[in-house]
Amino acid sequence: MTEATVGTGMAPADITLDLGDLHPSGHGALRLRCRLDGDHVVSADPEPGLLHRGAEKLLEARDYRQALMLANRHDWLGAAVSEVALATAIEELLGLQVPSRAVWLRTLLVEITRASAALLHLAGAVTMPPRGVPVAGAPGIAAREAWLGCLETMTGGRVHPMVTRIGGLAHDAPDGWGEQIQHAIDVTREAVPVVLDALTRTVPADIAVMDRSTAVRWSVGGPVARASGLDEDLRRDAPSLAYADLSDVLRVITAEQGDALTRYQVLAEQVLADLDVIAACWARVPSGPVDVRLPKVVRAPEGSAYAVLESAMGPSGAYVVSTGGITPWRVRLRTSSYANVQAMGAALPGTPLVDLATAVGSFLFVAGDLDH
């Protein structure tokens, strides 16, 4: 038996895992304390906290409007989801009714963000060493660019949209946005089957298997949970925004195998299924205003509120406590990355060292979302 610390890009690590150029956490900031038997993992203990971003304390030091500008920086792939979740919690504290058009446009922004984030995770999977295809021309990247183009056209930003406001949105959807969304749908519909084919050639089966009971015990969500047989999706099971009115087109993808390949396949097939949700959402957006006029300084009454949305990686929520001031007294983020990474310690034993990077990536995390 030998003991080694396995890190993703960390200099002090005894073994450095190469997650490739496209995985959202390929730059490092995760360590695994592993026990090895030959070239197989016997035990693995994730050690998050290397970024130590302090996002919750930063949110508590700003007033409610300023906080929204920071809300999208812990999960930089699911920025719009984080913005809308925090805004929804604050609006619940205020007892504020958001205009219907803003609710539908928020839903559309969340879905666009989910698609773009999932496609990057998938591109990272099929290009990951040692079996991955070359990064140049990686399947799924063109589709992701199409969705980022939609996000940029609406918000002005590709990474941090910062379009959500308390009571609605900063501005309405631009002219011609529907045609751009339809183009992104068409490109994605062609790209996902190519991604699925590449996954079967680059990701080995039956590694890092997590059964249903383990998924429940570690409270994982999203594709990580659904690949282990958990039929759950907040958009269907606890609908907020406009999801209750999209139930006729919302389809949840599940599987039973619970291995790394299945997690990626569930993620890819969910993107394909969600194209109908995106199309229906845009077709059903009502007319009307997109914001509510508020005083310059927003003061929330004493109380607490929690709002949670389904991101590409799983539940992403914000719990806000107010003592009646202009800043929140306490903010607690429920991030999908944290639960997913903690669960990998139970699934990695038995994984060949050569496949460890692929197995780690299949748990769908973003380093900033992990170390909130």
C-alpha positions as CSV (number, residue, x, y, z in Angstrom):
1,M,0.0,0.0,0.0
2,T,1.1,3.6,-0.7
3,E,-0.5,6.8,0.3
4,A,-0.4,9.9,-1.9
5,T,-2.2,13.2,-2.3
6,V,-3.7,13.5,-5.7
7,G,-4.4,17.1,-6.8
8,T,-5.8,18.7,-9.9
9,G,-3.0,21.0,-11.0
10,M,-1.7,21.7,-7.5
11,A,2.1,22.0,-7.2
12,P,2.4,20.3,-3.7
13,A,0.6,17.2,-4.9
14,D,2.5,13.9,-5.2
15,I,0.5,13.1,-8.3
16,T,-1.0,15.7,-10.6
17,L,-4.2,14.9,-12.5
18,D,-4.6,16.5,-15.9
19,L,-8.3,17.3,-16.4
20,G,-7.5,18.8,-19.8
21,D,-7.9,22.3,-21.2
22,L,-11.7,22.4,-21.2
23,H,-12.9,21.1,-17.9
24,P,-14.1,24.1,-15.8
25,S,-11.8,23.1,-12.9
26,G,-8.8,22.0,-14.9
27,H,-6.8,24.9,-13.4
28,G,-6.6,23.2,-10.1
29,A,-8.0,23.9,-6.6
30,L,-9.2,20.4,-5.6
31,R,-7.1,17.9,-3.7
32,L,-7.8,14.2,-3.1
33,R,-6.1,12.3,-0.4
34,C,-6.0,8.8,-1.9
35,R,-4.7,5.4,-0.8
36,L,-3.5,3.3,-3.6
37,D,-3.0,-0.4,-4.1
38,G,-0.8,-0.7,-7.1
39,D,-2.5,1.4,-9.8
40,H,-6.0,1.3,-8.3
41,V,-7.6,3.7,-5.8
42,V,-8.5,2.0,-2.5
43,S,-9.9,5.1,-0.7
44,A,-10.3,8.8,-1.6
45,D,-11.0,11.8,0.6
46,P,-11.8,15.1,-1.2
47,E,-10.2,18.2,0.4
48,P,-12.0,21.3,-0.8
49,G,-11.3,24.8,0.4
50,L,-8.2,25.8,-1.5
51,L,-9.8,28.8,-3.1
52,H,-11.5,30.0,0.1
53,R,-13.6,32.6,-1.7
54,G,-15.8,33.7,1.2
55,A,-18.7,34.3,-1.2
56,E,-21.3,34.2,1.6
57,K,-19.5,36.8,3.7
58,L,-19.0,39.0,0.7
59,L,-22.8,38.9,0.0
60,E,-23.5,39.8,3.7
61,A,-21.4,42.9,3.4
62,R,-23.3,44.4,0.5
63,D,-26.9,45.8,0.2
64,Y,-29.5,43.7,-1.5
65,R,-29.0,45.2,-4.9
66,Q,-25.2,45.1,-4.8
67,A,-25.4,41.4,-3.7
68,L,-26.9,40.4,-7.0
69,M,-23.7,41.6,-8.8
70,L,-21.7,39.0,-6.8
71,A,-24.2,36.2,-6.8
72,N,-23.0,34.8,-10.2
73,R,-19.4,34.4,-9.3
74,H,-19.2,31.2,-7.3
75,D,-20.6,29.0,-10.1
76,W,-19.2,30.8,-13.1
77,L,-20.8,28.4,-15.5
78,G,-24.3,28.8,-14.0
79,A,-24.2,32.5,-13.4
80,A,-27.8,33.3,-14.3
81,V,-29.1,30.5,-12.2
82,S,-27.3,31.9,-9.1
83,E,-28.5,35.5,-9.8
84,V,-32.1,34.4,-10.2
85,A,-32.0,32.2,-7.1
86,L,-30.8,35.0,-4.8
87,A,-33.1,37.5,-6.3
88,T,-36.1,35.1,-5.8
89,A,-35.2,34.7,-2.1
90,I,-34.9,38.5,-1.6
91,E,-38.2,39.0,-3.4
92,E,-39.9,36.5,-1.1
93,L,-38.6,38.5,1.9
94,L,-40.0,41.7,0.4
95,G,-43.3,40.1,-0.6
96,L,-42.6,41.4,-4.1
97,Q,-44.6,40.2,-7.2
98,V,-42.4,39.9,-10.3
99,P,-44.0,40.8,-13.6
100,S,-45.0,37.7,-15.7
101,R,-42.8,38.6,-18.6
102,A,-39.8,38.9,-16.4
103,V,-40.5,35.5,-14.8
104,W,-40.6,33.8,-18.2
105,L,-37.5,35.6,-19.4
106,R,-35.7,34.6,-16.2
107,T,-36.8,31.0,-16.9
108,L,-35.3,31.2,-20.4
109,L,-32.1,32.6,-19.1
110,V,-31.8,29.8,-16.6
111,E,-32.4,27.2,-19.3
112,I,-29.8,28.8,-21.7
113,T,-27.3,28.8,-18.9
114,R,-28.0,25.2,-18.1
115,A,-27.4,24.2,-21.7
116,S,-24.1,26.2,-22.1
117,A,-22.7,24.8,-18.8
118,A,-23.6,21.2,-19.6
119,L,-22.0,21.5,-23.0
120,L,-18.7,22.6,-21.5
121,H,-18.7,19.8,-19.0
122,L,-19.3,17.4,-21.9
123,A,-16.6,18.9,-24.1
124,G,-14.2,18.6,-21.1
125,A,-15.1,14.9,-20.8
126,V,-14.5,14.0,-24.4
127,T,-11.2,15.8,-24.6
128,M,-9.8,14.7,-21.2
129,P,-6.5,12.9,-21.2
130,P,-5.4,10.2,-21.8
131,R,-8.2,9.0,-24.2
132,G,-9.7,12.3,-25.2
133,V,-10.0,13.7,-28.6
134,P,-8.0,16.9,-29.6
135,V,-9.4,20.1,-28.1
136,A,-9.5,21.8,-31.5
137,G,-12.9,21.1,-33.0
138,A,-14.1,19.4,-29.8
139,P,-17.8,18.3,-30.2
140,G,-20.2,20.5,-28.4
141,I,-18.1,23.6,-28.3
142,A,-19.9,25.2,-31.3
143,A,-23.2,24.6,-29.7
144,R,-22.0,26.1,-26.4
145,E,-20.8,29.2,-28.3
146,A,-24.3,29.6,-29.8
147,W,-25.8,29.6,-26.4
148,L,-23.2,32.1,-25.0
149,G,-24.0,34.3,-28.0
150,C,-27.7,34.3,-27.0
151,L,-26.7,35.2,-23.4
152,E,-24.4,38.0,-24.6
153,T,-27.1,39.4,-26.9
154,M,-29.6,39.6,-24.0
155,T,-27.3,40.7,-21.2
156,G,-24.1,42.0,-22.7
157,G,-22.0,39.4,-20.9
158,R,-20.9,35.9,-21.8
159,V,-19.7,34.8,-18.3
160,H,-21.3,37.2,-15.8
161,P,-24.7,38.3,-17.2
162,M,-25.7,40.6,-14.3
163,V,-29.1,41.2,-15.8
164,T,-31.2,40.2,-12.9
165,R,-32.6,42.9,-10.7
166,I,-34.8,42.8,-7.6
167,G,-38.3,42.8,-9.0
168,G,-37.3,41.6,-12.5
169,L,-34.6,42.3,-15.1
170,A,-32.4,45.2,-16.1
171,H,-34.0,45.3,-19.6
172,D,-36.2,43.4,-22.1
173,A,-35.2,40.8,-24.7
174,P,-33.8,42.4,-27.9
175,D,-35.3,42.2,-31.3
176,G,-34.4,39.1,-33.2
177,W,-33.5,37.1,-30.1
178,G,-35.9,34.4,-31.0
179,E,-34.1,33.6,-34.3
180,Q,-30.8,33.4,-32.4
181,I,-32.3,31.0,-29.9
182,Q,-33.7,28.8,-32.7
183,H,-30.3,28.7,-34.3
184,A,-28.7,27.6,-31.0
185,I,-31.4,24.9,-30.7
186,D,-30.7,23.6,-34.2
187,V,-26.9,23.5,-33.6
188,T,-27.3,21.8,-30.3
189,R,-29.7,19.2,-31.7
190,E,-27.0,18.2,-34.2
191,A,-24.1,18.4,-31.7
192,V,-25.4,16.2,-28.9
193,P,-25.5,12.9,-30.8
194,V,-21.9,13.5,-31.8
195,V,-21.0,14.2,-28.2
196,L,-22.8,11.0,-27.1
197,D,-20.8,9.0,-29.7
198,A,-17.5,10.5,-28.6
199,L,-18.3,9.7,-24.9
200,T,-18.7,6.0,-25.7
201,R,-15.2,6.1,-27.3
202,T,-13.4,8.2,-24.7
203,V,-15.0,7.4,-21.3
204,P,-14.6,3.8,-20.1
205,A,-17.7,2.1,-18.6
206,D,-18.1,0.8,-15.0
207,I,-15.7,3.2,-13.2
208,A,-16.6,5.2,-10.1
209,V,-19.9,3.5,-9.7
210,M,-22.3,5.2,-7.2
211,D,-25.5,3.3,-6.3
212,R,-28.8,4.9,-5.4
213,S,-28.4,4.6,-1.6
214,T,-25.0,6.3,-1.7
215,A,-26.5,9.1,-3.9
216,V,-29.2,9.7,-1.3
217,R,-26.8,9.6,1.6
218,W,-24.6,12.3,0.1
219,S,-27.5,14.5,-1.1
220,V,-26.2,14.7,-4.6
221,G,-28.4,16.2,-7.3
222,G,-28.7,16.8,-11.0
223,P,-27.3,14.3,-13.5
224,V,-25.0,12.8,-10.8
225,A,-28.2,11.7,-8.8
226,R,-30.3,10.8,-11.9
227,A,-27.5,8.6,-13.3
228,S,-27.9,6.5,-10.1
229,G,-31.6,6.0,-10.4
230,L,-32.9,9.0,-8.5
231,D,-35.8,10.4,-10.5
232,E,-35.7,14.0,-9.3
233,D,-35.6,17.5,-10.9
234,L,-36.7,20.6,-9.1
235,R,-38.2,22.1,-12.2
236,R,-40.8,19.3,-12.1
237,D,-40.9,18.4,-8.4
238,A,-40.9,21.9,-6.9
239,P,-41.5,24.2,-9.8
240,S,-40.7,27.9,-9.5
241,L,-40.4,30.7,-12.1
242,A,-42.5,29.5,-15.1
243,Y,-41.7,25.8,-14.8
244,A,-45.2,24.8,-13.7
245,D,-46.5,26.0,-17.1
246,L,-43.9,24.1,-18.9
247,S,-44.6,20.7,-17.4
248,D,-46.1,19.4,-20.7
249,V,-42.6,19.7,-22.4
250,L,-40.3,19.0,-19.5
251,R,-38.8,15.5,-19.5
252,V,-36.3,14.2,-16.9
253,I,-33.6,11.8,-18.0
254,T,-32.6,9.0,-15.6
255,A,-30.5,5.9,-15.7
256,E,-29.5,3.1,-13.3
257,Q,-25.8,2.3,-13.9
258,G,-24.4,5.1,-11.8
259,D,-20.9,5.1,-13.4
260,A,-18.9,7.9,-14.9
261,L,-20.0,7.2,-18.4
262,T,-23.7,7.2,-17.4
263,R,-23.4,10.5,-15.6
264,Y,-22.0,12.1,-18.7
265,Q,-24.7,10.4,-20.9
266,V,-27.5,11.6,-18.6
267,L,-26.1,15.1,-18.8
268,A,-26.0,15.0,-22.6
269,E,-29.4,13.5,-23.1
270,Q,-30.9,16.1,-20.7
271,V,-29.5,18.9,-22.8
272,L,-31.3,17.3,-25.8
273,A,-34.5,16.9,-23.9
274,D,-34.4,20.5,-22.7
275,L,-34.4,22.0,-26.2
276,D,-38.1,21.5,-26.2
277,V,-38.4,23.4,-22.9
278,I,-36.4,26.3,-24.3
279,A,-38.4,26.5,-27.5
280,A,-41.7,26.4,-25.6
281,C,-40.5,28.9,-23.1
282,W,-39.7,31.5,-25.8
283,A,-42.9,30.8,-27.6
284,R,-45.0,31.4,-24.4
285,V,-43.3,34.6,-23.1
286,P,-46.1,37.1,-22.5
287,S,-46.0,40.8,-23.2
288,G,-45.7,43.4,-20.5
289,P,-43.1,45.1,-18.2
290,V,-39.9,43.3,-17.0
291,D,-39.3,45.1,-13.7
292,V,-40.9,46.8,-10.7
293,R,-39.9,50.3,-9.7
294,L,-38.2,50.2,-6.2
295,P,-36.7,52.9,-4.0
296,K,-33.0,53.5,-4.3
297,V,-32.3,51.7,-1.0
298,V,-34.0,48.4,-0.5
299,R,-34.7,47.4,3.1
300,A,-36.0,43.8,3.7
301,P,-38.3,43.2,6.7
302,E,-37.1,40.8,9.4
303,G,-37.4,37.2,8.4
304,S,-35.8,34.5,6.2
305,A,-36.4,33.0,2.8
306,Y,-34.9,30.2,0.7
307,A,-35.0,29.8,-3.1
308,V,-33.5,27.0,-5.1
309,L,-33.3,26.3,-8.8
310,E,-32.0,23.4,-10.9
311,S,-28.7,24.2,-12.4
312,A,-26.8,22.0,-14.9
313,M,-25.0,20.3,-12.0
314,G,-27.9,20.0,-9.5
315,P,-29.8,22.2,-7.0
316,S,-28.4,25.7,-6.5
317,G,-30.0,27.7,-3.7
318,A,-29.7,30.8,-1.5
319,Y,-30.9,31.1,2.0
320,V,-31.2,34.8,3.2
321,V,-31.9,36.0,6.7
322,S,-32.8,39.7,7.3
323,T,-32.9,41.6,10.6
324,G,-34.6,44.6,8.9
325,G,-31.5,46.3,7.6
326,I,-30.3,47.2,4.1
327,T,-27.9,44.3,4.0
328,P,-28.7,40.6,4.7
329,W,-27.7,39.4,8.2
330,R,-26.9,35.9,6.9
331,V,-26.5,34.3,3.4
332,R,-26.0,30.6,3.0
333,L,-25.5,29.1,-0.4
334,R,-26.5,25.6,-1.3
335,T,-24.2,24.7,-4.1
336,S,-24.4,21.5,-6.2
337,S,-20.6,21.2,-6.5
338,Y,-20.1,20.7,-2.8
339,A,-22.4,17.7,-2.5
340,N,-21.2,16.2,-5.7
341,V,-17.5,16.4,-4.7
342,Q,-18.1,15.0,-1.3
343,A,-19.9,12.0,-2.8
344,M,-17.0,11.1,-5.1
345,G,-15.0,9.8,-2.1
346,A,-17.5,7.0,-1.8
347,A,-17.5,6.2,-5.5
348,L,-13.8,6.4,-6.5
349,P,-12.4,3.3,-4.6
350,G,-11.6,0.7,-7.3
351,T,-10.9,3.2,-10.0
352,P,-7.7,2.6,-12.0
353,L,-5.3,5.5,-11.6
354,V,-5.3,6.1,-15.4
355,D,-9.0,6.7,-15.3
356,L,-9.1,8.8,-12.1
357,A,-9.3,12.2,-13.9
358,T,-12.2,11.1,-16.0
359,A,-14.0,9.7,-12.9
360,V,-13.4,12.9,-11.0
361,G,-14.7,15.1,-13.8
362,S,-17.9,13.1,-14.0
363,F,-19.0,14.5,-10.6
364,L,-19.7,17.8,-12.3
365,F,-18.2,20.6,-10.2
366,V,-16.8,24.1,-10.5
367,A,-14.1,25.0,-8.1
368,G,-15.6,28.4,-7.1
369,D,-18.9,26.7,-6.5
370,L,-17.2,24.1,-4.3
371,D,-15.4,26.6,-2.1
372,H,-18.1,29.2,-1.6
